[in-house]
Amino acid sequence: MGLDARWTELPSVQRRFLLFSAAAAVIFLMLGLRLWYLQIINHEDYQERSVRNRTRVLPLEAPRGPVFDRNGQLLVDNRPSFQISVMRQDVEDQQALLQRLAELLEIDLPVLEERWREGRRFPIYRPVPLATDVSRDLMERIQEHGVELPGVLTEVRPVRDYLEKGSAAHLVGYLGEITEAELIDDSFGSYQAGDYVGKIALEKTFEPYLKGEKGRRLVEVDVKGKLLRQLQMESARPGNKLYLTLDRELQRAADQAFGDQSGAAIALDVKTGDILAMVSRPTFDPALFARGIASDEWKGLLNDSRHPLQNKVIAGQYPPGSTFKMVVALAAQREGIAGSHREIYCNGAFKIGGMRFRCWKKSGHGLTDLKKALRESCDVWFYQVGLELGIDKLSVAAKEFGLGAPVGYPLPGEKRGIIPSREWKRARYNLPWYAGETVNASIGQGFVLSTPMQLAVMTAAMANGGKVLTPQLIERIEDWQGNVLLQPETEVVRQVDYSAAAWKAIQRGLVAVVNEPRGTGQIAKLGNVLVAGKTGTSQVVRRKSDEEEELDEEGDVPYRFRPHALFVAYAPAEEPKIAVAVVVEHGQHGGSAAGPVAKMIIEQYFSQQQDRQKEGS
Amino acid sequence: MFDRRLAVNFDWILILTVCALAGIGVLNLFSATANWHFSATPIYMKQLIWLGGGLLLVLLICCFDYRHLEHFAIHGYVVTIGMLLFVLLMGKTSMGATRWINLGFFNLQPSEVIKIVMILLLARIFGRTAQPEGYSFSELWLPALLLLLPFGLILKQPDLGTALMLVFISLSMLVFAGLRRATTLGLGFIGVLTAVLGWFGLHDYQRNRIQTFLNPEADPLGSGYHIIQSKIAVGSGGFLGKGFLQGTQSQLSFLPERHTDFAFSVFAEEWGFAGCSLLLLGYMFLIFWGIYIARRASDRYGMFLAIGVTAMIFWHIVVNLGMVIGLLPVVGVPLPLFSYGGTSMVTTMVGVGLLMSVSMRRFMF
């Protein structure tokens, strides 16, 4: 052991013990410093990454804002719908589960399998919808069998509910699943695949107000994405309340009055431009779109020759026919061509340049002045006056009333109509203007086209002394605390100037149309309210021989060749409140087809007013 | 004959330190596997049984005079090399490597046995031949040969971690025995050369691990996943940790292999920098105590034995911790007394038993 002792006691060997200890200490210190670096200096970074690791955000759908009429009556709401979903993480035997579900839900197994497959794009912690909008009975049946169906949940989701069905559907619009193009679009920032967004009309234009704010569920997941528990929840904020200018009762009356006919009707408040009722026929049920429309249904709507998807109030362009005569009569007075006493003899036809234009009344109206010309809608009187006025002055007068240009309907899709002039024809056809075309334009035929909305704005301006108003659709938008977010004000686009005498003369004529013997619009006469109105009957197609044309013809003309029936009116004549424009497609006679619709709208309007006054007193 | 002095000299500090560290380890395993419901006997319970067995092993070994082992070192070496050859030819394959001999109740890993045998053998050689002026190259051919044989066989398995561990242990003992300056420089040169050449001899998965270590974010879901999740676990622990059973990285299974190689990450997440510091101090104390035992050893054999065992424990700790906190590449080295596993427990406890044996016989000549 002597050797041992000598070597061990060497200072260099003794130093090695210290050196080894020191080396170990230094290495441990390095480990400690690294831990300090990770756990103290970079703690927040790693903390955040660990939170991100284990948490996921699940969106909670926000109920869409409800739509009310001007009196606070619900038009569009949300209803709870039951949805059967499956949490895949809790399913052990997929095939057996789907089979059992197929029996209970009475859905074909392949359909369920397809939906399960579609769900693969969702992360594992999100339930996959298998059946949407199921009945309460079905939902209860699923819940009763809950024990046999591990992983199956019944969820309640808000679904758009159109209480008035197809009524005002063109105005309200509908929803559809967000498209990929929209998802890429920045203006749809907060949306996700599978969301429903407004596709047309009100639902689209006011999407930002209606959509609300999604809620969030913060959940904890494990490494496989399995949902473990809820950490936090932010409730969804429902969309804002939208009050329309519509009056539900008036709207219902207008719908009822229109019946099954095709066409459009609109009622405006003559002082504010508020749209009180708006009908476009045929219509569709927006609920079809609320949870995805079947493609054959969609094609059916697209291909229907009566164009149910078109909003005819703003996009239907019709020759205004005799309703246009009030503009001609006004312009003639301003230009000094025809005061209210200008008399023209009507023998049933009018000749110019070898062409013969007939009055609708073959036998003629005889000696006719302005009032009689309006009352009995004498074409010859207007042929003569229009010709003297000339197309350019006529065109200016018509445009002043908002014809031939969009009137400013707050939703997209408005057509401009046509008010022809020499310049217009030159630009459009590169042809000179002919006198015969002026003659046709004088009775709202030929090139002249207008939308029912334009006619209503024109009629309202006739009633309120020349104020051309922007039609208003939104009464106000309110959030749930009652703060008004948007409240459009009455907008006067233009003040049309005519002498008091001129206004008076026109009004006398329009009152006579409805209230005097031989008036073409007597059908719209009301007992307690003095209605002023004008009928119109407009040709659909120009047939080869004008000579053969019989505008007044009854009988076997095929539906699509029958003339459109128009009626515009306002009431009460002494102090107008409401203006109405009605177009019944292929309705033959302005008076007989469109008049009753206008009359029923006006009647309903004033009976409501009376009711309210009674309630008030 | 049992010497009464042995009982008097029983190293309570060593055994208590080991028990404290292993106790924390079992507690940590309880948390790491708290959400496991598929095994009948919980992991922490199995580890507790291994710990009990290991302590019995310590008692058994410490009663046995280590000096007798000096004579068996060569036999042990020959037998173990035989086992390594056997494993290479017909061992049980697991995870792409052949490492085990199935003994029915226990999968014997000859590569673990060789660590202990190597320590016994080198202690014998260095104990007999160490010179004050240190070794020169020409004197080292025998130890070098004895090391390279098992090193090659383990590399062939392939098990780079264990092979390197064997080299670290041997080099530590060699450095302690003393080297001439020229030899030190020469060995350093050989080391660098081997590392460069070795890079081309590495398996793809081994090379991946090193590349991953250098830039784990390049493949966050693939080979970088272990390191990233481990660093997140450790870093998110902060100063005081998330609390026992509250570590989200481990409880929600984001942390892989959290009961074995990454057990420390679980601990770091739940106990924070404060807990880690205490644990590191515990391990450091164990190492200091091992060196202290070597210093007090009654003979050179015992001293080298103690140094070898301490080096073995030390390098396991450093390589494992360096791996889980992102300082070293991922090599499958367990943390002694902390990671779950019977093999690691047995190897460590045999080492502790040898330390104990040396420590108890410090006054015997």
Chai-1 contact restraints between the chains, C-beta under 6 A:
chainA,res_idxA,chainB,res_idxB,connection_type,confidence,min_distance_angstrom,max_distance_angstrom,comment,restraint_id
A,D4,B,D299,contact,1.0,0.0,6.0,A-B,restraint_1
A,D4,B,R300,contact,1.0,0.0,6.0,A-B,restraint_2
A,W7,B,A130,contact,1.0,0.0,6.0,A-B,restraint_3
A,L10,B,P132,contact,1.0,0.0,6.0,A-B,restraint_4
A,R16,B,F176,contact,1.0,0.0,6.0,A-B,restraint_5
A,F17,B,I291,contact,1.0,0.0,6.0,A-B,restraint_6
A,F17,B,R295,contact,1.0,0.0,6.0,A-B,restraint_7
A,F20,B,I291,contact,1.0,0.0,6.0,A-B,restraint_8
A,S21,B,F288,contact,1.0,0.0,6.0,A-B,restraint_9
A,S21,B,I291,contact,1.0,0.0,6.0,A-B,restraint_10
A,A24,B,I287,contact,1.0,0.0,6.0,A-B,restraint_11
A,I27,B,V318,contact,1.0,0.0,6.0,A-B,restraint_12
A,F28,B,L280,contact,1.0,0.0,6.0,A-B,restraint_13
A,F28,B,M284,contact,1.0,0.0,6.0,A-B,restraint_14
A,L31,B,L321,contact,1.0,0.0,6.0,A-B,restraint_15
A,G32,B,L280,contact,1.0,0.0,6.0,A-B,restraint_16
A,R34,B,I325,contact,1.0,0.0,6.0,A-B,restraint_17
A,R34,B,L327,contact,1.0,0.0,6.0,A-B,restraint_18
A,L35,B,F273,contact,1.0,0.0,6.0,A-B,restraint_19
A,L35,B,C276,contact,1.0,0.0,6.0,A-B,restraint_20
A,L38,B,V234,contact,1.0,0.0,6.0,A-B,restraint_21
A,L38,B,G235,contact,1.0,0.0,6.0,A-B,restraint_22
A,Q39,B,G235,contact,1.0,0.0,6.0,A-B,restraint_23
A,Q39,B,G237,contact,1.0,0.0,6.0,A-B,restraint_24
A,Q39,B,G238,contact,1.0,0.0,6.0,A-B,restraint_25
A,Q39,B,F273,contact,1.0,0.0,6.0,A-B,restraint_26
A,I40,B,F273,contact,1.0,0.0,6.0,A-B,restraint_27
A,N42,B,G235,contact,1.0,0.0,6.0,A-B,restraint_28
A,H43,B,G235,contact,1.0,0.0,6.0,A-B,restraint_29
A,H43,B,G238,contact,1.0,0.0,6.0,A-B,restraint_30
A,Y46,B,I232,contact,1.0,0.0,6.0,A-B,restraint_31
A,Y46,B,G235,contact,1.0,0.0,6.0,A-B,restraint_32
A,Y46,B,S236,contact,1.0,0.0,6.0,A-B,restraint_33
A,Q47,B,S236,contact,1.0,0.0,6.0,A-B,restraint_34
A,R49,B,I232,contact,1.0,0.0,6.0,A-B,restraint_35
A,S50,B,I232,contact,1.0,0.0,6.0,A-B,restraint_36
A,S50,B,S236,contact,1.0,0.0,6.0,A-B,restraint_37
A,S50,B,T248,contact,1.0,0.0,6.0,A-B,restraint_38
A,S50,B,Q249,contact,1.0,0.0,6.0,A-B,restraint_39
A,N53,B,F254,contact,1.0,0.0,6.0,A-B,restraint_40
A,R54,B,T248,contact,1.0,0.0,6.0,A-B,restraint_41
A,R54,B,L252,contact,1.0,0.0,6.0,A-B,restraint_42
A,D222,B,L252,contact,1.0,0.0,6.0,A-B,restraint_43
A,D222,B,S253,contact,1.0,0.0,6.0,A-B,restraint_44
A,V223,B,S253,contact,1.0,0.0,6.0,A-B,restraint_45
A,V223,B,F254,contact,1.0,0.0,6.0,A-B,restraint_46
